[in-house]
């Protein structure tokens, strides 16, 4: 069963289950901490699995049009790391993968290793994408906003992006998180090209991807792999950017294998 973890009296929300070496899970866009729940449940059999409810997707913090920065999310990650202590593995997926990479740059000594699943390094995505997505949302069309995001940022063709937008608009849980996704996109774009910074990461790292992910997503992780030549590359066969939902056991297995190896 999940329990909330208090981080030095702060308003950081993180949930834990299981006992053992700690693994901190930072989910992708549209995740309020639930999306990584299946992975956490598997890891919780042997590890202390910690799920971060990213502040970018905290509805209670979305007041007055405020949005969170990558640096604020990194500060949350480091606060958790300081309280939990080592050994600690960090897992980050998509934009959560970028937050994890930035935490590794900021304080590498806080972590024993990292598994980064297809990080959303979006330096090549322009402001026009953000403008179009925000205009659609302002016009009361959250599905169209998500279709713009999915096509322009993720790289899905229009015929696939449109159903994603429709599904997002129809499911209340996801629809409420669309403003956070647009803020997340803008935060990733504003961060810019950080590959030189990632090249300095000496913490043992696995760069995880699926062989059926969109070409744009694959190009993103390829760029990180070139910047981090000492990182281990793991490609999951017959999996894509949604492998955490479709095959959480496969993702958990990579994390478990990696954690066992670096602790041996």
Buried (B, 14 or more C-beta within 10 A) or exposed (E): EBEEBEBEEEEBBBBBBBEBBBBBBBBBBBBBBBBBBBBBBBBBEBBBBBBBBBBBBBEEBBEEEEBBBBEBBBBBBBBBBEBBEEBBBBBBBBBBBBBBBBBBBBBEEBBBBBBBBBBBBBBEBEEEBBEBBBEBBEEEBBBBBBBBBBBBBBBBEEEBBBEBBBEBBEEEEBBBBBBBBBBBBBBBBEBEEBBEBBBEBEBBBBBBBBEBBBEBBBEBBBBBBEBBEEBBBBEBEEBBBBBBEBBBEBBBBBBBEBBEEBEE
